[in-house]
Amino acid sequence: MSKKKRKPNYKVVFNSIVALGFLALAFLRSNWLYIIPSVILMIINQRELMRPRD
């Protein structure tokens, strides 16, 4: 039983940071339109994480 070390998915990490930025803008600027890109990035991340990795 050898453990295989997996490297992080940088695309998902970057998209998550950007989505958190949009959520912060939604609260700081009190504008609900910043939530839409955050939800879109969340859906893209879910598709990326569910895709089989090499």
N, CA, C and O atoms as a Tripos MOL2 file, in Angstrom:
@<TRIPOS>MOLECULE
protein
  216   215    54     0     0
PROTEIN
NO_CHARGES

@<TRIPOS>ATOM
      1 N           0.8260   -1.1860    0.0000 N.3       1 MET1
      2 CA          0.0000    0.0000    0.0000 C.3       1 MET1
      3 C           0.8700    1.2490    0.0000 C.2       1 MET1
      4 O           1.3140    1.7150    1.0490 O.2       1 MET1
      5 N           1.0980    1.7660   -1.1570 N.am      2 SER2
      6 CA          1.8760    2.9960   -1.2210 C.3       2 SER2
      7 C           0.9350    4.1610   -1.4940 C.2       2 SER2
      8 O           0.0460    4.0870   -2.3420 O.2       2 SER2
      9 N           1.1570    5.2220   -0.7580 N.am      3 LYS3
     10 CA          0.3350    6.4110   -0.9520 C.3       3 LYS3
     11 C           0.9050    7.2270   -2.0940 C.2       3 LYS3
     12 O           2.1050    7.4930   -2.1580 O.2       3 LYS3
     13 N           0.0240    7.6120   -2.9860 N.am      4 LYS4
     14 CA          0.4290    8.4170   -4.1180 C.3       4 LYS4
     15 C           0.1950    9.8900   -3.7760 C.2       4 LYS4
     16 O          -0.9270   10.2880   -3.4620 O.2       4 LYS4
     17 N           1.2430   10.6820   -3.8370 N.am      5 LYS5
     18 CA          1.1100   12.0970   -3.5010 C.3       5 LYS5
     19 C           0.5300   12.8320   -4.7050 C.2       5 LYS5
     20 O           1.0660   12.7900   -5.8120 O.2       5 LYS5
     21 N          -0.5890   13.5090   -4.4420 N.am      6 ARG6
     22 CA         -1.2400   14.2410   -5.5190 C.3       6 ARG6
     23 C          -0.9240   15.7170   -5.4090 C.2       6 ARG6
     24 O          -0.9000   16.2820   -4.3150 O.2       6 ARG6
     25 N          -0.6810   16.3320   -6.5520 N.am      7 LYS7
     26 CA         -0.4210   17.7690   -6.5470 C.3       7 LYS7
     27 C          -1.7370   18.5300   -6.6590 C.2       7 LYS7
     28 O          -2.7080   18.0110   -7.2090 O.2       7 LYS7
     29 N          -1.7750   19.7370   -6.1480 N.am      8 PRO8
     30 CA         -3.0330   20.4980   -6.1570 C.3       8 PRO8
     31 C          -3.4220   20.9280   -7.5680 C.2       8 PRO8
     32 O          -2.5710   21.1210   -8.4350 O.2       8 PRO8
     33 N          -4.7090   21.0690   -7.7700 N.am      9 ASN9
     34 CA         -5.2320   21.5420   -9.0410 C.3       9 ASN9
     35 C          -5.2310   23.0770   -8.9910 C.2       9 ASN9
     36 O          -6.0870   23.6880   -8.3520 O.2       9 ASN9
     37 N          -4.2690   23.6780   -9.6680 N.am     10 TYR10
     38 CA         -4.0730   25.1200   -9.5760 C.3      10 TYR10
     39 C          -5.2060   25.9100  -10.2090 C.2      10 TYR10
     40 O          -5.4900   27.0310   -9.7890 O.2      10 TYR10
     41 N          -5.8570   25.3370  -11.2180 N.am     11 LYS11
     42 CA         -6.9900   26.0140  -11.8460 C.3      11 LYS11
     43 C          -8.1330   26.1840  -10.8450 C.2      11 LYS11
     44 O          -8.7620   27.2410  -10.7900 O.2      11 LYS11
     45 N          -8.3970   25.1470  -10.0600 N.am     12 VAL12
     46 CA         -9.4650   25.2020   -9.0640 C.3      12 VAL12
     47 C          -9.0970   26.1740   -7.9440 C.2      12 VAL12
     48 O          -9.9510   26.9160   -7.4600 O.2      12 VAL12
     49 N          -7.8430   26.1700   -7.5370 N.am     13 VAL13
     50 CA         -7.3970   27.0760   -6.4760 C.3      13 VAL13
     51 C          -7.5440   28.5310   -6.9300 C.2      13 VAL13
     52 O          -8.0340   29.3720   -6.1770 O.2      13 VAL13
     53 N          -7.1240   28.8200   -8.1460 N.am     14 PHE14
     54 CA         -7.2220   30.1940   -8.6650 C.3      14 PHE14
     55 C          -8.6820   30.6240   -8.7890 C.2      14 PHE14
     56 O          -9.0400   31.7330   -8.3900 O.2      14 PHE14
     57 N          -9.5310   29.7420   -9.3450 N.am     15 ASN15
     58 CA        -10.9500   30.0790   -9.4900 C.3      15 ASN15
     59 C         -11.6100   30.2910   -8.1340 C.2      15 ASN15
     60 O         -12.4800   31.1510   -8.0010 O.2      15 ASN15
     61 N         -11.2140   29.5270   -7.1360 N.am     16 SER16
     62 CA        -11.8000   29.6720   -5.8070 C.3      16 SER16
     63 C         -11.4210   31.0130   -5.1770 C.2      16 SER16
     64 O         -12.2520   31.6570   -4.5370 O.2      16 SER16
     65 N         -10.1840   31.4250   -5.3560 N.am     17 ILE17
     66 CA         -9.7490   32.7140   -4.8060 C.3      17 ILE17
     67 C         -10.4840   33.8610   -5.4840 C.2      17 ILE17
     68 O         -10.8920   34.8170   -4.8250 O.2      17 ILE17
     69 N         -10.6540   33.7680   -6.8020 N.am     18 VAL18
     70 CA        -11.3820   34.8110   -7.5280 C.3      18 VAL18
     71 C         -12.8480   34.8380   -7.0830 C.2      18 VAL18
     72 O         -13.4220   35.9130   -6.9080 O.2      18 VAL18
     73 N         -13.4510   33.6640   -6.9000 N.am     19 ALA19
     74 CA        -14.8470   33.5990   -6.4520 C.3      19 ALA19
     75 C         -14.9970   34.2060   -5.0540 C.2      19 ALA19
     76 O         -15.9730   34.9080   -4.7880 O.2      19 ALA19
     77 N         -14.0440   33.9430   -4.1660 N.am     20 LEU20
     78 CA        -14.0900   34.5570   -2.8420 C.3      20 LEU20
     79 C         -13.9550   36.0760   -2.9260 C.2      20 LEU20
     80 O         -14.5620   36.8000   -2.1370 O.2      20 LEU20
     81 N         -13.1690   36.5520   -3.8690 N.am     21 GLY21
     82 CA        -13.0460   37.9850   -4.0840 C.3      21 GLY21
     83 C         -14.3640   38.6050   -4.5220 C.2      21 GLY21
     84 O         -14.7390   39.6830   -4.0600 O.2      21 GLY21
     85 N         -15.0670   37.9100   -5.4250 N.am     22 PHE22
     86 CA        -16.3760   38.4100   -5.8440 C.3      22 PHE22
     87 C         -17.3700   38.4060   -4.6960 C.2      22 PHE22
     88 O         -18.1800   39.3250   -4.5790 O.2      22 PHE22
     89 N         -17.3220   37.3840   -3.8440 N.am     23 LEU23
     90 CA        -18.2180   37.3700   -2.6890 C.3      23 LEU23
     91 C         -17.8980   38.5020   -1.7210 C.2      23 LEU23
     92 O         -18.8050   39.1060   -1.1470 O.2      23 LEU23
     93 N         -16.6210   38.7890   -1.5390 N.am     24 ALA24
     94 CA        -16.2390   39.9080   -0.6720 C.3      24 ALA24
     95 C         -16.7440   41.2300   -1.2560 C.2      24 ALA24
     96 O         -17.2150   42.0980   -0.5220 O.2      24 ALA24
     97 N         -16.6410   41.3750   -2.5790 N.am     25 LEU25
     98 CA        -17.1540   42.5900   -3.2070 C.3      25 LEU25
     99 C         -18.6700   42.6950   -3.0490 C.2      25 LEU25
    100 O         -19.2070   43.7900   -2.8820 O.2      25 LEU25
    101 N         -19.3500   41.5630   -3.1010 N.am     26 ALA26
    102 CA        -20.8100   41.5910   -2.9470 C.3      26 ALA26
    103 C         -21.1940   42.1230   -1.5740 C.2      26 ALA26
    104 O         -22.1700   42.8630   -1.4500 O.2      26 ALA26
    105 N         -20.4460   41.7580   -0.5480 N.am     27 PHE27
    106 CA        -20.7640   42.2490    0.7960 C.3      27 PHE27
    107 C         -20.2580   43.6740    1.0250 C.2      27 PHE27
    108 O         -20.9420   44.4820    1.6530 O.2      27 PHE27
    109 N         -19.0800   43.9780    0.5250 N.am     28 LEU28
    110 CA        -18.5150   45.3010    0.7610 C.3      28 LEU28
    111 C         -19.2210   46.3880   -0.0470 C.2      28 LEU28
    112 O         -19.4500   47.4890    0.4520 O.2      28 LEU28
    113 N         -19.5600   46.0780   -1.2790 N.am     29 ARG29
    114 CA        -20.1950   47.0730   -2.1440 C.3      29 ARG29
    115 C         -21.7140   47.0110   -2.0770 C.2      29 ARG29
    116 O         -22.3910   47.8570   -2.6620 O.2      29 ARG29
    117 N         -22.2620   46.0200   -1.3710 N.am     30 SER30
    118 CA        -23.7130   45.8150   -1.2370 C.3      30 SER30
    119 C         -24.4070   45.7380   -2.5960 C.2      30 SER30
    120 O         -25.4670   46.3260   -2.8090 O.2      30 SER30
    121 N         -23.7820   45.0030   -3.5010 N.am     31 ASN31
    122 CA        -24.3300   44.8310   -4.8360 C.3      31 ASN31
    123 C         -24.4490   43.3410   -5.1150 C.2      31 ASN31
    124 O         -23.4470   42.6260   -5.1170 O.2      31 ASN31
    125 N         -25.6620   42.8720   -5.3490 N.am     32 TRP32
    126 CA        -25.8950   41.4450   -5.5240 C.3      32 TRP32
    127 C         -25.3810   40.9320   -6.8620 C.2      32 TRP32
    128 O         -25.2670   39.7190   -7.0380 O.2      32 TRP32
    129 N         -25.0640   41.8140   -7.8140 N.am     33 LEU33
    130 CA        -24.5790   41.3680   -9.1240 C.3      33 LEU33
    131 C         -23.1950   40.7110   -9.0500 C.2      33 LEU33
    132 O         -22.8050   40.0000   -9.9770 O.2      33 LEU33
    133 N         -22.4590   40.9360   -7.9760 N.am     34 TYR34
    134 CA        -21.1610   40.2880   -7.8170 C.3      34 TYR34
    135 C         -21.3110   38.8070   -7.4540 C.2      34 TYR34
    136 O         -20.3370   38.0580   -7.5270 O.2      34 TYR34
    137 N         -22.4900   38.3830   -7.0710 N.am     35 ILE35
    138 CA        -22.7010   36.9770   -6.7070 C.3      35 ILE35
    139 C         -22.7570   36.0960   -7.9500 C.2      35 ILE35
    140 O         -22.3760   34.9270   -7.8920 O.2      35 ILE35
    141 N         -23.2260   36.6360   -9.0710 N.am     36 ILE36
    142 CA        -23.3830   35.8480  -10.2980 C.3      36 ILE36
    143 C         -22.0540   35.2600  -10.7870 C.2      36 ILE36
    144 O         -22.0040   34.0590  -11.0500 O.2      36 ILE36
    145 N         -20.9640   36.0520  -10.9240 N.am     37 PRO37
    146 CA        -19.6990   35.4330  -11.3460 C.3      37 PRO37
    147 C         -19.1750   34.4180  -10.3390 C.2      37 PRO37
    148 O         -18.5180   33.4450  -10.7090 O.2      37 PRO37
    149 N         -19.4680   34.6520   -9.0690 N.am     38 SER38
    150 CA        -19.0310   33.7080   -8.0480 C.3      38 SER38
    151 C         -19.7160   32.3480   -8.2270 C.2      38 SER38
    152 O         -19.0740   31.3060   -8.0950 O.2      38 SER38
    153 N         -21.0120   32.3610   -8.5280 N.am     39 VAL39
    154 CA        -21.7430   31.1170   -8.7520 C.3      39 VAL39
    155 C         -21.2560   30.4220  -10.0210 C.2      39 VAL39
    156 O         -21.1380   29.1970  -10.0500 O.2      39 VAL39
    157 N         -20.9780   31.1830  -11.0520 N.am     40 ILE40
    158 CA        -20.4650   30.6000  -12.2970 C.3      40 ILE40
    159 C         -19.1130   29.9340  -12.0550 C.2      40 ILE40
    160 O         -18.8660   28.8350  -12.5510 O.2      40 ILE40
    161 N         -18.2390   30.5890  -11.2970 N.am     41 LEU41
    162 CA        -16.9350   29.9890  -10.9900 C.3      41 LEU41
    163 C         -17.0920   28.7470  -10.1250 C.2      41 LEU41
    164 O         -16.3200   27.7990  -10.2660 O.2      41 LEU41
    165 N         -18.0700   28.7330   -9.2400 N.am     42 MET42
    166 CA        -18.3210   27.5560   -8.4240 C.3      42 MET42
    167 C         -18.7270   26.3630   -9.2940 C.2      42 MET42
    168 O         -18.2760   25.2420   -9.0600 O.2      42 MET42
    169 N         -19.5770   26.6050  -10.2930 N.am     43 ILE43
    170 CA        -20.0050   25.5330  -11.1990 C.3      43 ILE43
    171 C         -18.8250   25.0290  -12.0270 C.2      43 ILE43
    172 O         -18.6840   23.8250  -12.2430 O.2      43 ILE43
    173 N         -17.9800   25.9480  -12.4890 N.am     44 ILE44
    174 CA        -16.7910   25.5440  -13.2570 C.3      44 ILE44
    175 C         -15.8650   24.7000  -12.3890 C.2      44 ILE44
    176 O         -15.3070   23.7100  -12.8620 O.2      44 ILE44
    177 N         -15.6970   25.0810  -11.1260 N.am     45 ASN45
    178 CA        -14.8450   24.3020  -10.2170 C.3      45 ASN45
    179 C         -15.4140   22.9070   -9.9910 C.2      45 ASN45
    180 O         -14.6620   21.9340   -9.9610 O.2      45 ASN45
    181 N         -16.7330   22.7950   -9.8300 N.am     46 GLN46
    182 CA        -17.3390   21.4840   -9.6200 C.3      46 GLN46
    183 C         -17.1090   20.5820  -10.8220 C.2      46 GLN46
    184 O         -16.8030   19.4010  -10.6620 O.2      46 GLN46
    185 N         -17.2520   21.1220  -12.0110 N.am     47 ARG47
    186 CA        -17.0050   20.3250  -13.2260 C.3      47 ARG47
    187 C         -15.5420   19.8980  -13.3110 C.2      47 ARG47
    188 O         -15.2350   18.7730  -13.7050 O.2      47 ARG47
    189 N         -14.6580   20.7990  -12.9410 N.am     48 GLU48
    190 CA        -13.2250   20.4800  -12.9750 C.3      48 GLU48
    191 C         -12.8720   19.4010  -11.9630 C.2      48 GLU48
    192 O         -12.0500   18.5300  -12.2460 O.2      48 GLU48
    193 N         -13.4830   19.4520  -10.7890 N.am     49 LEU49
    194 CA        -13.1730   18.4690   -9.7540 C.3      49 LEU49
    195 C         -13.7950   17.0950  -10.0500 C.2      49 LEU49
    196 O         -13.2400   16.0720   -9.6500 O.2      49 LEU49
    197 N         -14.9190   17.0630  -10.7340 N.am     50 MET50
    198 CA        -15.5620   15.8050  -11.0550 C.3      50 MET50
    199 C         -14.9720   15.1170  -12.2890 C.2      50 MET50
    200 O         -15.2310   13.9370  -12.5270 O.2      50 MET50
    201 N         -14.1940   15.8410  -13.0550 N.am     51 ARG51
    202 CA        -13.5550   15.2800  -14.2510 C.3      51 ARG51
    203 C         -12.4720   14.2860  -13.8350 C.2      51 ARG51
    204 O         -11.7340   14.5450  -12.8840 O.2      51 ARG51
    205 N         -12.3660   13.1550  -14.5290 N.am     52 PRO52
    206 CA        -11.3020   12.2070  -14.1720 C.3      52 PRO52
    207 C          -9.9190   12.7800  -14.4300 C.2      52 PRO52
    208 O          -9.6720   13.4180  -15.4540 O.2      52 PRO52
    209 N          -9.0210   12.5380  -13.4790 N.am     53 ARG53
    210 CA         -7.6430   13.0520  -13.5990 C.3      53 ARG53
    211 C          -6.7370   11.9850  -14.1830 C.2      53 ARG53
    212 O          -6.9920   10.7880  -14.0550 O.2      53 ARG53
    213 N          -5.7000   12.4350  -14.8100 N.am     54 ASP54
    214 CA         -4.7300   11.5100  -15.4100 C.3      54 ASP54
    215 C          -3.8340   10.8850  -14.3720 C.2      54 ASP54
    216 O          -2.9630   10.0830  -14.7100 O.2      54 ASP54
@<TRIPOS>BOND
     1     1     2 1
     2     2     3 1
     3     3     4 2
     4     3     5 am
     5     5     6 1
     6     6     7 1
     7     7     8 2
     8     7     9 am
     9     9    10 1
    10    10    11 1
    11    11    12 2
    12    11    13 am
    13    13    14 1
    14    14    15 1
    15    15    16 2
    16    15    17 am
    17    17    18 1
    18    18    19 1
    19    19    20 2
    20    19    21 am
    21    21    22 1
    22    22    23 1
    23    23    24 2
    24    23    25 am
    25    25    26 1
    26    26    27 1
    27    27    28 2
    28    27    29 am
    29    29    30 1
    30    30    31 1
    31    31    32 2
    32    31    33 am
    33    33    34 1
    34    34    35 1
    35    35    36 2
    36    35    37 am
    37    37    38 1
    38    38    39 1
    39    39    40 2
    40    39    41 am
    41    41    42 1
    42    42    43 1
    43    43    44 2
    44    43    45 am
    45    45    46 1
    46    46    47 1
    47    47    48 2
    48    47    49 am
    49    49    50 1
    50    50    51 1
    51    51    52 2
    52    51    53 am
    53    53    54 1
    54    54    55 1
    55    55    56 2
    56    55    57 am
    57    57    58 1
    58    58    59 1
    59    59    60 2
    60    59    61 am
    61    61    62 1
    62    62    63 1
    63    63    64 2
    64    63    65 am
    65    65    66 1
    66    66    67 1
    67    67    68 2
    68    67    69 am
    69    69    70 1
    70    70    71 1
    71    71    72 2
    72    71    73 am
    73    73    74 1
    74    74    75 1
    75    75    76 2
    76    75    77 am
    77    77    78 1
    78    78    79 1
    79    79    80 2
    80    79    81 am
    81    81    82 1
    82    82    83 1
    83    83    84 2
    84    83    85 am
    85    85    86 1
    86    86    87 1
    87    87    88 2
    88    87    89 am
    89    89    90 1
    90    90    91 1
    91    91    92 2
    92    91    93 am
    93    93    94 1
    94    94    95 1
    95    95    96 2
    96    95    97 am
    97    97    98 1
    98    98    99 1
    99    99   100 2
   100    99   101 am
   101   101   102 1
   102   102   103 1
   103   103   104 2
   104   103   105 am
   105   105   106 1
   106   106   107 1
   107   107   108 2
   108   107   109 am
   109   109   110 1
   110   110   111 1
   111   111   112 2
   112   111   113 am
   113   113   114 1
   114   114   115 1
   115   115   116 2
   116   115   117 am
   117   117   118 1
   118   118   119 1
   119   119   120 2
   120   119   121 am
   121   121   122 1
   122   122   123 1
   123   123   124 2
   124   123   125 am
   125   125   126 1
   126   126   127 1
   127   127   128 2
   128   127   129 am
   129   129   130 1
   130   130   131 1
   131   131   132 2
   132   131   133 am
   133   133   134 1
   134   134   135 1
   135   135   136 2
   136   135   137 am
   137   137   138 1
   138   138   139 1
   139   139   140 2
   140   139   141 am
   141   141   142 1
   142   142   143 1
   143   143   144 2
   144   143   145 am
   145   145   146 1
   146   146   147 1
   147   147   148 2
   148   147   149 am
   149   149   150 1
   150   150   151 1
   151   151   152 2
   152   151   153 am
   153   153   154 1
   154   154   155 1
   155   155   156 2
   156   155   157 am
   157   157   158 1
   158   158   159 1
   159   159   160 2
   160   159   161 am
   161   161   162 1
   162   162   163 1
   163   163   164 2
   164   163   165 am
   165   165   166 1
   166   166   167 1
   167   167   168 2
   168   167   169 am
   169   169   170 1
   170   170   171 1
   171   171   172 2
   172   171   173 am
   173   173   174 1
   174   174   175 1
   175   175   176 2
   176   175   177 am
   177   177   178 1
   178   178   179 1
   179   179   180 2
   180   179   181 am
   181   181   182 1
   182   182   183 1
   183   183   184 2
   184   183   185 am
   185   185   186 1
   186   186   187 1
   187   187   188 2
   188   187   189 am
   189   189   190 1
   190   190   191 1
   191   191   192 2
   192   191   193 am
   193   193   194 1
   194   194   195 1
   195   195   196 2
   196   195   197 am
   197   197   198 1
   198   198   199 1
   199   199   200 2
   200   199   201 am
   201   201   202 1
   202   202   203 1
   203   203   204 2
   204   203   205 am
   205   205   206 1
   206   206   207 1
   207   207   208 2
   208   207   209 am
   209   209   210 1
   210   210   211 1
   211   211   212 2
   212   211   213 am
   213   213   214 1
   214   214   215 1
   215   215   216 2
@<TRIPOS>SUBSTRUCTURE
     1 MET1         2 RESIDUE 1 A MET
     2 SER2         6 RESIDUE 1 A SER
     3 LYS3        10 RESIDUE 1 A LYS
     4 LYS4        14 RESIDUE 1 A LYS
     5 LYS5        18 RESIDUE 1 A LYS
     6 ARG6        22 RESIDUE 1 A ARG
     7 LYS7        26 RESIDUE 1 A LYS
     8 PRO8        30 RESIDUE 1 A PRO
     9 ASN9        34 RESIDUE 1 A ASN
    10 TYR10       38 RESIDUE 1 A TYR
    11 LYS11       42 RESIDUE 1 A LYS
    12 VAL12       46 RESIDUE 1 A VAL
    13 VAL13       50 RESIDUE 1 A VAL
    14 PHE14       54 RESIDUE 1 A PHE
    15 ASN15       58 RESIDUE 1 A ASN
    16 SER16       62 RESIDUE 1 A SER
    17 ILE17       66 RESIDUE 1 A ILE
    18 VAL18       70 RESIDUE 1 A VAL
    19 ALA19       74 RESIDUE 1 A ALA
    20 LEU20       78 RESIDUE 1 A LEU
    21 GLY21       82 RESIDUE 1 A GLY
    22 PHE22       86 RESIDUE 1 A PHE
    23 LEU23       90 RESIDUE 1 A LEU
    24 ALA24       94 RESIDUE 1 A ALA
    25 LEU25       98 RESIDUE 1 A LEU
    26 ALA26      102 RESIDUE 1 A ALA
    27 PHE27      106 RESIDUE 1 A PHE
    28 LEU28      110 RESIDUE 1 A LEU
    29 ARG29      114 RESIDUE 1 A ARG
    30 SER30      118 RESIDUE 1 A SER
    31 ASN31      122 RESIDUE 1 A ASN
    32 TRP32      126 RESIDUE 1 A TRP
    33 LEU33      130 RESIDUE 1 A LEU
    34 TYR34      134 RESIDUE 1 A TYR
    35 ILE35      138 RESIDUE 1 A ILE
    36 ILE36      142 RESIDUE 1 A ILE
    37 PRO37      146 RESIDUE 1 A PRO
    38 SER38      150 RESIDUE 1 A SER
    39 VAL39      154 RESIDUE 1 A VAL
    40 ILE40      158 RESIDUE 1 A ILE
    41 LEU41      162 RESIDUE 1 A LEU
    42 MET42      166 RESIDUE 1 A MET
    43 ILE43      170 RESIDUE 1 A ILE
    44 ILE44      174 RESIDUE 1 A ILE
    45 ASN45      178 RESIDUE 1 A ASN
    46 GLN46      182 RESIDUE 1 A GLN
    47 ARG47      186 RESIDUE 1 A ARG
    48 GLU48      190 RESIDUE 1 A GLU
    49 LEU49      194 RESIDUE 1 A LEU
    50 MET50      198 RESIDUE 1 A MET
    51 ARG51      202 RESIDUE 1 A ARG
    52 PRO52      206 RESIDUE 1 A PRO
    53 ARG53      210 RESIDUE 1 A ARG
    54 ASP54      214 RESIDUE 1 A ASP
